[in-house]
Amino acid sequence: MAKRSSLSIRIVEGKNLPAKDISGSSDPYCIVKVDNEPIIRTATVWKTLCPFWGEEYQVHLPPTFHAVAFYVMDEDALSRDDVIGKVCLTRDTLAAHPKGFSGWAHLTEVDPDEEVQGEIHLRLEVVARPRGRRLRCSVLEARDLAPKDRNGASDPFVRVRYNGRTQETSIVKKSCYPRWNETFEFELEEGTAEALCVEAWDWDLVSRNDFLGKVVFNVQSLWAAQQEEGWFRLQPDQSKIRRGEGSLGSLQLEVRLRDETVLPSGCYQPLVQLLCREVKLGTQGPGQLIPLIEETTSTECRQDVATNLLKLFLGQGLAKDFLDLLFQLELGRTSEANTLFRSNSLASKSMESFLKVAGMRYLHGVLGPIIDRVFEEKKYVELDPSKVEVKDVGCSGLHRPQTEAEVLEQSAQTLRSHLGALLSSLSRSVRACPAVVRATFRQLFRRVRERFPSAQHENVPFIAVTSFLCLRFFSPAIMAPKLFHLRERHADARTSRTLLLLAKAVQNVGNMDTPASRAKEAWMEPLQPTVRQGVAQLKDFITKLVDIEEKEELDLQRALSLQVPLVKEGPLFIHRTKGKGPLMSSFKKLHFSLTTEALSFAKTPNSKVIYEDDAGKPQTVYLQCKCVNELNQWLSALRKVSISNPGLLGSYHPGIFRGDKWSCCHQKDKSDLGCDKTRSRVTLQEWNDPLDHDLEAQLIYQHLLGVEAALREKHRELSAGTEAGSVPTGPGEAAEDALAQLLRVLRDLQEAHRSSPANSPPSEPNRLLALQT
């Protein structure tokens, strides 16, 4: 049993931001932090005070997190980026909005005294003395303090205040992980309401000391406890008056917190087995639970339900059968071929999720080189005469205005080149497409051809395949390559327009160049020769794609199962620690590969080795990433594959062993235990994440619990029809039985949650910890 917490984050847009540049504008971007750990950086929107981002993220985080903060920054090329303001949402705020926080939030000023982080280790005692009792405070150590100096560290000391007296520890130079082991005593007056305040500060020689955080205790509770010891989270100083809300602009956000208590696997087996039985029986089965789930699922949560069901059946090896069942249900209620899979049905949403989960690596192989070429060329491309911008061409002294016809012809030539390259890449990719994706498209192709067998519907099976492959997978990736991890940043306005026109051309090819698609935008006519040629290429590609037999599918899946799953790969900069000299700034670029078994690297993607010293012992390797996003993608991947590692270290040194001591905590023993604890922290959800069967079952249970009233009403309708005296039909009667089983399973799971330790009444909290402010 485990508690799982996740955040769905959508950073929509900002408005009325202050100007930070001399041009009267700003170049804003957002940094998202969870408990002061940066996890996300949005793209920079240049020269605007009302930026639009529209970026979405799914984040898994420890249930003990305290707050998520959104910092709006202004990017500067020649100096440090300016802080515009921030929005901070505490865990309690998010928990008070079960359906999520959505709307505009005013940016507030970023006060250095509120930007604190880290923990401090204290031991508090009440000791008896001949002249009365005394309060003893032992300041032992601290970890993960905020770096306040330019060298990336701080010079921390601790100030302890009680009953009008102040005492201070010594100063530890250049460390965010200081150790003091100093003890202070104060006269303790019984009945006094005075609090004990422990403050951490960064010492500065020529300027004001920087505040690092504080912990405040009510001493009265210590009389009963006599002694308490532990790590305490440093808190900010919120006594200052802030600037008026709204003067720094606003940020539109959509943030939803989900807390789930995941039961042991055995508790979910009845639910999983019931759903799997329904899928195996297909449309001929008696239960028909899947149609009931679709019927009772609202449009706003259909994508989440589709993704959860898809992942559940993917883990059971039934993804193809589940999608095949949805295909049959969709075809059974579709009378017009031109409306097939055009709605946001459970079939359409499930197929979208399936392609992202199973086909993302394939998409990168097909589209990656073409997208990179578009970004690198940065050509001006426009086919709509009403939007053409005429510009000067020629060398110095011989400028002449370029005519509209020349712009249109050059643009058409550029787009024909990109479209041709994309179609050629797609035509060569049949063998690279995952076997389970090919087998699913085979089922789709066959079902549609059986439903629309006439000659006038000859292209309908092809269009059914392209409606998912081109319209719902390739085209969105072309228009927003950053969201599909094809690029690290969003495209600028010029490149975005090129990508949009290319996506439109791909859609026309996917629609098999129908008259309806041509009539929408007549100015796309210059691409028609390439589109018509692309239709022939695409039909030939689909014919080969769906030509996969059961034996070939099983052989490909068996070969894939023997391979160690690749989690992440790519270039990183590395520095290996050797000798006693300082860590130099020279880093070597190597290709890294992370599987579920090991992290390895070499000069090229082949022949990778793990770094060891001359004695064959693993050595510490320091890696450098290009940006916050790349760093957190690698950290997320490493944390996911290490979650079940029995040899995971309990602590580590965040610094380096330089000279004769660790740079982080100044300990001189190289084998000394780490000064910071190893923790799972935050991970970003990716489409290639390992499947978590219990979590998916829990999410499906939560959804079904939310629509339980509708399911019970449906069960009463079926029961009333059976009791009306008519001869019971097999499927209807069995549907009632399956629905009754589902309702019993939901009741049993509800009871299991009630009796779980996670939902039992909390025990009496530690007296001292409860007083932390």
Secondary structure, 3 states (H helix, E strand, C coil): CEEEEEEEEEEEEEECCCCCCCCCCCCEEEEEEECCEEEEECCCCCCCCCCEEEEEEEEEECCCCCEEEEEEEECCCCCCCEEEEEEEEEHHHHHCCCCCEEEEEECECCCHHHCCCCEEEEEEEEEEECCEEEEEEEEEEEECCCCCCCCCCCCEEEEEEECCEEEECCCCCCCCCCEEEEEEEEECCCCCCCEEEEEEEECCCCCCCEEEEEEEEEHHHHHHHCEEEEEEECECCCCCCCCCCCCCCEEEEEEEEEEEEECCHHHHHHHHHHHHHHHHHHHHCCCCHHHHHHHHCCHHHHHHHHHHHHHHHHHCCCHHHHHHHHHHHHHHCCCCHHHCCCCCCHHHHHHHHHHHHHHHHHHHHHHHHHHHHHHHHCCCCCCCHHHCCCCEECCCCCCEECCHHHHHHHHHHHHHHHHHHHHHHHHCCCCCCCHHHHHHHHHHHHHHHHHCCCHHHCCHHHHHHHHHHHHHHHHHHHHCHHHHCCCCCCCCHHHHHHHHHHHHHHHHHHCCCCHHHHHHCHHHHHHHHHHHHHHHHHHHHHHHHCCCCHHHHHHHHHHHHHCCCEEEEEEEEEEECCCCCCCCCCCEEEEEEEECCCEEEECCCCCCECCECCCCCECCEEEECCCHHHHHHHHHHHHHHCCCCCCCCCEECCCCEECCEECCCCCCCCCCCCCEECCCCCEECCCCCCCCHHHHHHHHHHHHHHCHHHHHHHHHHHHHHHHCCCCCCHHHHHHHHHHHHHHHHHHHHHHHHHCCHHHCCCCCCCCCHHHCC
